[in-house]
Amino acid sequence: MNNDISAYLKQLKTELSGSDPATVQDALSDAEEYLRSGVSQILRDTPDLSENAALQRVVEEYGTPAEVAGAYREIESRVPPTLAPKSQTNGRSGAGRFFGVFTDPRAYASLLYMTFALATGIFYFTWVTTGLSLSAGLIVLIIGLPFFALFLLSVRGIALVEGRIVEALLGVRMPRRPMFTKKHPRLWERFKALFMDSRSWFAMIYMVVQLPLGIFYFTLVVVMLALGMTGIALPVLQYGFGFPVAQIDGAEYYAPGWLVPLFVIVGILWLIATMHLAKFVGRCHGRFAKAMLVRE
């Protein structure tokens, strides 16, 4: 039966060739779970039935690989990620696209993700390092193996949640369902399946790398926004509150009146560039997340 199900999954993957890898992963996971669960249920109800016959019944209900692939393509065409980049430019000029970034929700969503990436990075890094340390310390005890298995499951769960955050804020299609894991009767077999699965280790690497990335993203957002807002607010800061442009060795320096409007213009352009930079970083991080968290 395992070979038959594997052949079905291989054919389904072939039928989905060219589709988004996250779509392929969801389709394969759903198909494997449905087929294995369906066959097990039929064999419990009718023990005299052969496994191949049971599988045939399930396939008749679920659909052929071509039919399933067509259904997934239809769903994907109707339910794309909310903030997925649009292929059309809506006929806007270059200047319109440059200044219109303030009306682009993807820019704000990317800024939000970069701002909170520090918090998630700290949590992910702490979770992985603590989990691996405790697993290494408990491995000699009877609870060591179950604890490590639970830790690997938690990593897979966190990776799924991170994928949903990436899709919601960065508009990159990520897996929407947990990967199907074969339910082995023995604890050792379950642990071996989790341990040998590359998805567990790629997810851990992603979670560890998220900390330095989060620090970089958060610092970049704060510095860029602070510089832009300072330029825009310079007239209020200088003439309303008496704040100098610079203070060196106790000496205060103020911008001449003719230069103040230039500071404001530069500040506005700086904020526009910041929004475009946030979109670019969001696209890059989305591709990185897909490469690390999506495995077919």
C-alpha distance (Angstrom), angle and dihedral (degrees) to the residues before:
residue distance angle dihedral
M1 . . .
N2 3.79 . .
N3 3.80 90.3 .
D4 3.81 91.5 49.4
I5 3.79 92.7 50.0
S6 3.79 90.3 46.0
A7 3.80 89.8 51.7
Y8 3.81 90.2 50.8
L9 3.80 91.4 50.2
K10 3.79 91.6 47.3
Q11 3.78 91.0 51.9
L12 3.81 90.9 46.7
K13 3.79 89.9 52.3
T14 3.79 89.4 51.1
E15 3.80 91.2 50.4
L16 3.81 89.7 51.5
S17 3.80 92.7 51.2
G18 3.79 109.3 141.9
S19 3.80 94.2 24.7
D20 3.78 123.6 119.0
P21 3.84 110.4 -75.7
A22 3.81 90.3 -127.1
T23 3.80 89.6 55.3
V24 3.80 90.5 49.7
Q25 3.81 91.0 49.9
D26 3.81 92.3 50.6
A27 3.79 92.1 46.3
L28 3.80 94.0 49.5
S29 3.79 92.4 45.7
D30 3.80 93.2 49.0
A31 3.79 92.6 45.9
E32 3.79 95.0 49.0
E33 3.80 93.0 47.2
Y34 3.81 92.8 47.5
L35 3.79 94.7 46.0
R36 3.80 96.2 46.8
S37 3.80 94.1 43.0
G38 3.80 92.1 45.6
V39 3.80 93.9 49.3
S40 3.80 92.0 47.6
Q41 3.81 91.2 50.4
I42 3.80 93.6 48.9
L43 3.80 92.6 47.9
R44 3.80 90.2 51.5
D45 3.80 91.3 51.0
T46 3.81 95.5 41.9
P47 3.81 109.8 24.9
D48 3.81 92.7 176.1
L49 3.79 92.2 63.0
S50 3.80 117.5 98.3
E51 3.79 120.7 -118.5
N52 3.80 92.6 -116.7
A53 3.80 91.4 52.3
A54 3.79 90.5 48.4
L55 3.78 90.6 50.4
Q56 3.78 90.5 49.7
R57 3.80 90.3 55.3
V58 3.77 92.0 50.5
V59 3.80 92.2 48.5
E60 3.80 90.0 51.5
E61 3.80 89.1 56.0
Y62 3.80 96.9 39.8
G63 3.79 98.6 40.7
T64 3.77 137.7 -118.0
P65 3.82 119.1 -67.8
A66 3.80 90.0 -102.2
E67 3.81 92.0 51.7
V68 3.80 93.2 46.9
A69 3.81 91.9 47.2
G70 3.80 90.5 51.0
A71 3.81 91.2 50.2
Y72 3.79 92.0 51.4
R73 3.78 92.2 48.9
E74 3.78 89.5 51.2
I75 3.81 91.7 50.6
E76 3.80 92.4 47.4
S77 3.80 91.7 51.7
R78 3.80 90.5 54.1
V79 3.82 100.0 39.5
P80 3.82 109.2 41.2
P81 3.82 120.5 162.8
T82 3.80 110.0 -74.5
L83 3.80 95.5 -122.2
A84 3.78 97.6 33.5
P85 3.84 111.4 146.4
K86 3.77 112.4 -97.9
S87 3.78 117.4 -125.9
Q88 3.79 92.5 -145.9
T89 3.79 124.8 72.6
N90 3.83 92.9 -152.9
G91 3.80 89.6 -123.6
R92 3.80 94.1 -72.8
S93 3.78 120.1 151.4
G94 3.78 123.4 -118.3
A95 3.80 90.9 -98.5
G96 3.79 90.2 49.3
R97 3.78 92.0 53.0
F98 3.80 91.4 46.0
F99 3.80 97.2 50.7
G100 3.81 93.8 31.9
V101 3.79 91.7 69.2
F102 3.80 87.9 95.9
T103 3.81 88.4 68.3
D104 3.82 94.2 46.4
P105 3.84 110.6 102.8
R106 3.82 90.0 -159.9
A107 3.79 90.3 67.5
Y108 3.80 92.7 53.4
A109 3.80 91.8 43.8
S110 3.80 90.7 51.8
L111 3.79 90.6 49.3
L112 3.79 89.2 51.0
Y113 3.80 92.1 49.9
M114 3.82 92.2 48.0
T115 3.80 90.6 49.3
F116 3.80 94.9 52.0
A117 3.82 94.8 37.5
L118 3.79 88.9 88.9
A119 3.81 92.2 58.8
T120 3.80 93.7 45.5
G121 3.81 90.7 43.7
I122 3.80 91.7 54.6
F123 3.80 91.1 48.1
Y124 3.82 94.7 46.2
F125 3.80 93.7 46.2
T126 3.81 92.5 47.4
W127 3.79 92.0 47.3
V128 3.80 94.5 50.9
T129 3.79 97.3 43.2
T130 3.80 93.1 44.5
G131 3.79 92.6 45.4
L132 3.79 94.0 49.2
S133 3.81 92.3 45.2
L134 3.79 93.8 50.2
S135 3.80 91.4 43.9
A136 3.79 90.9 52.5
G137 3.79 91.4 48.6
L138 3.80 94.9 46.7
I139 3.81 97.3 41.3
V140 3.83 91.3 96.0
L141 3.81 90.7 55.6
I142 3.77 128.1 75.4
I143 3.81 91.3 -110.2
G144 3.80 93.1 51.6
L145 3.81 96.9 87.6
P146 3.83 96.6 46.4
F147 3.81 90.2 45.4
F148 3.80 92.5 52.4
A149 3.80 90.6 47.1
L150 3.81 90.8 52.4
F151 3.79 89.5 48.0
L152 3.82 91.3 53.2
L153 3.81 89.7 49.4
S154 3.80 90.2 50.5
V155 3.81 90.4 51.9
R156 3.79 90.1 53.3
G157 3.81 90.0 49.3
I158 3.80 93.4 49.2
A159 3.81 90.1 48.0
L160 3.81 89.3 54.8
V161 3.81 91.1 50.9
E162 3.81 91.3 47.6
G163 3.79 88.8 51.1
R164 3.79 90.9 54.2
I165 3.82 89.8 50.4
V166 3.81 91.0 49.7
E167 3.79 91.8 49.6
A168 3.80 93.2 46.4
L169 3.81 96.4 48.0
L170 3.79 105.1 25.1
G171 3.80 100.0 34.4
V172 3.81 95.2 -127.4
R173 3.80 116.5 139.7
M174 3.80 107.8 -114.9
P175 3.82 132.7 172.7
R176 3.78 111.9 -70.0
R177 3.78 97.4 -169.0
P178 3.80 133.3 50.7
M179 3.76 115.8 -102.4
F180 3.79 113.9 -98.9
T181 3.80 113.3 -110.2
K182 3.78 120.3 -162.2
K183 3.78 112.2 -116.1
H184 3.78 106.1 -129.7
P185 3.80 118.0 -168.3
R186 3.79 92.0 -132.2
L187 3.78 124.8 66.6
W188 3.79 92.2 -136.9
E189 3.80 92.4 56.6
R190 3.80 91.5 50.2
F191 3.77 91.6 49.1
K192 3.81 92.5 47.1
A193 3.81 90.9 51.7
L194 3.80 91.5 52.7
F195 3.79 93.9 41.9
M196 3.81 95.0 49.2
D197 3.81 93.7 45.2
S198 3.81 109.2 103.6
R199 3.80 90.5 -151.2
S200 3.80 90.8 72.0
W201 3.80 92.9 54.2
F202 3.79 96.5 41.8
A203 3.79 88.5 51.6
M204 3.80 90.4 52.3
I205 3.80 91.8 49.6
Y206 3.79 89.7 50.4
M207 3.80 91.5 50.1
V208 3.80 92.5 50.7
V209 3.81 93.6 46.9
Q210 3.79 90.0 48.7
L211 3.82 90.6 75.0
P212 3.84 98.0 62.6
L213 3.79 89.3 38.4
G214 3.80 90.3 50.6
I215 3.79 91.6 50.8
F216 3.80 90.6 49.8
Y217 3.82 93.9 45.9
F218 3.80 94.3 47.4
T219 3.80 93.2 46.9
L220 3.78 91.8 47.1
V221 3.81 92.9 50.9
V222 3.80 94.7 46.6
V223 3.81 95.0 46.7
M224 3.81 95.6 43.8
L225 3.80 94.7 46.2
A226 3.80 92.5 43.8
L227 3.80 92.9 53.0
G228 3.78 93.4 46.9
M229 3.80 94.8 46.2
T230 3.79 91.4 46.5
G231 3.80 91.3 56.3
I232 3.81 92.4 48.6
A233 3.78 93.5 45.9
L234 3.81 95.1 44.6
P235 3.85 95.5 105.4
V236 3.81 91.3 53.1
L237 3.80 93.7 42.5
Q238 3.80 94.9 47.1
Y239 3.79 102.8 37.7
G240 3.79 99.7 26.3
F241 3.79 101.8 41.0
G242 3.81 102.9 14.7
F243 3.82 96.0 -120.7
P244 3.82 112.7 160.6
V245 3.77 124.2 -131.7
A246 3.79 89.7 -125.7
Q247 3.78 139.2 0.4
I248 3.81 119.2 -154.7
D249 3.82 123.8 174.7
G250 3.77 91.0 -18.1
A251 3.80 93.5 -51.4
E252 3.82 116.3 121.1
Y253 3.79 121.2 -145.2
Y254 3.80 123.7 -159.8
A255 3.79 128.1 -166.5
P256 3.81 114.4 -111.1
G257 3.78 115.2 -112.0
W258 3.79 94.8 -108.5
L259 3.81 91.0 54.2
V260 3.81 96.9 51.1
P261 3.85 95.3 80.2
L262 3.80 89.0 51.2
F263 3.81 89.6 55.6
V264 3.80 89.1 52.6
I265 3.82 92.9 49.6
V266 3.80 92.0 46.9
G267 3.82 89.7 48.4
I268 3.80 91.7 53.4
L269 3.80 92.1 47.6
W270 3.80 89.0 46.5
L271 3.81 91.3 55.0
I272 3.80 90.9 48.0
A273 3.81 89.7 51.7
T274 3.81 88.9 47.9
M275 3.80 91.3 55.3
H276 3.80 91.2 49.6
L277 3.79 90.2 47.4
A278 3.80 90.0 51.4
K279 3.81 90.3 53.3
F280 3.79 90.7 49.8
V281 3.81 92.8 48.8
G282 3.80 89.4 47.0
R283 3.80 91.8 54.0
C284 3.80 91.8 47.5
H285 3.79 93.6 48.3
G286 3.79 91.2 46.5
R287 3.80 90.3 56.0
F288 3.79 90.4 46.7
A289 3.81 91.6 50.4
K290 3.79 91.6 49.0
A291 3.80 91.6 49.4
M292 3.81 92.0 51.4
L293 3.82 103.4 35.3
V294 3.81 102.9 34.7
R295 3.78 115.8 76.6
E296 3.78 122.7 166.0
